[in-house]
Amino acid sequence: RGNRGNRGNGTGNRKRHPRVKAEEGQEYPESQLNEEIDRRKQAEMRENGMHQRLASPDKGVAESYPDNGYLEESSDKRKKKGLLQGLGIHGIPAPDLLAILSVYFVQGSLNLARVATTFFLKDEFHLEPAQVSLIEASSYFPWMIKPLYGILSDTFPIGGYKRRSYLSCCGLLGSISWLYLGLYANSPTMTLLMLVGSSVGTACADVVVDSIVVERSRDQTTAGTLQSLCWGTYAFGGILSSYFSGSLVEKFGPRWVF
């Protein structure tokens, strides 16, 4: 009876188009409400130093992750990045993946520098085995304070980035240290300082990259794939450096290897 009474004015069983009021008296149809909520959430997250990650165009907002130095984009935008973007695995962008694998490869290939360092200290400065061992052991001190690098990168962003900027600084520090060691080091003390500088760069980069790995490992499949790639790259660098280290030092000398 109520429906018959409402037929004259066109209401009846016809569903009314609901509208939701927003701020400043503006109204949005229900079909646009989710898009408006997503837009406002993204604006709030950008203000708080966070970036909103969209799971898919039809699933809406999935999760929020801290700023890791790389802007995450939707799958449609990533497809337009060209051939390099196709190197991503399990939704991990190619820049993140290349940064992770590069750091692990460098760590594995440091065996080349270790052999050269031993001969450099022995032949260049004529140090005793005990002195060589002391210098080499002291150069590993930066690896003992790795938690400090994580606190610094999370607390004090450089240029607005907590990951990318620190990776760049670590790479620059390590390159300068090895270059100076190969060209200008003329004393055991200077050699020790350069070895410590290179260790700081490698250890800090290792912490930053591990944090990216943890953030990207959101399921067992992605975590297993990342761990396999990381340690496989590390082993590959170690095999190459172990195979060529002795012959390169013998043929070109320690300074050239640095």
DAVEN-V482940 format. One line per field, one symbol per residue. psi: psi as a letter, one per 30 degrees, with the letter a starting at -180 (. if undefined). burial: b if it has 16 or more other C-alpha atoms within 10 Angstrom, else e. A space follows every 50 residues. Layout:
psi: ???
burial: ???
This chain:
psi: eeeeffeeggdbfkkkjkkkkalggkkkleffeeeeeeeeeeeeeeeggl kkkkelfffakdlkkljgfkkklleeeefgfaeefffkkhgkleeeeeee eeeeeeeeffeeeeeeeeeeeeeefhlleeeeeeeeeffgefffhefeee eeefeikjggkfeeeeeeeeeeeeeeeeeeefefkgleeeeeeeeeeeee eeeeeeeeeeeeeeefifleeeeeeeeeeefeeeeeeeeeeeefeeeeee efleeee.
burial: eeeeeeeeeeeeeeeeeeeeeeeeeeeeeeeebeeeeeeeebeebeeeeb bbbbeeeeeebeeeeebbbeebeeeeebeeeeeeeeeeeeebbbebbebb bbbbbbbbbbbbbbbbbbbbbeeeeebeeeebeebbeebbebbeebeebb eebbeebeeebbbbbbbeebbebbbebbbbbbeebeebeebbbbbbbbbb bbbbbbbbbbbbbeebbeeeebbeebeebbebbbbbbbbebbeebeebbe eebbbebb
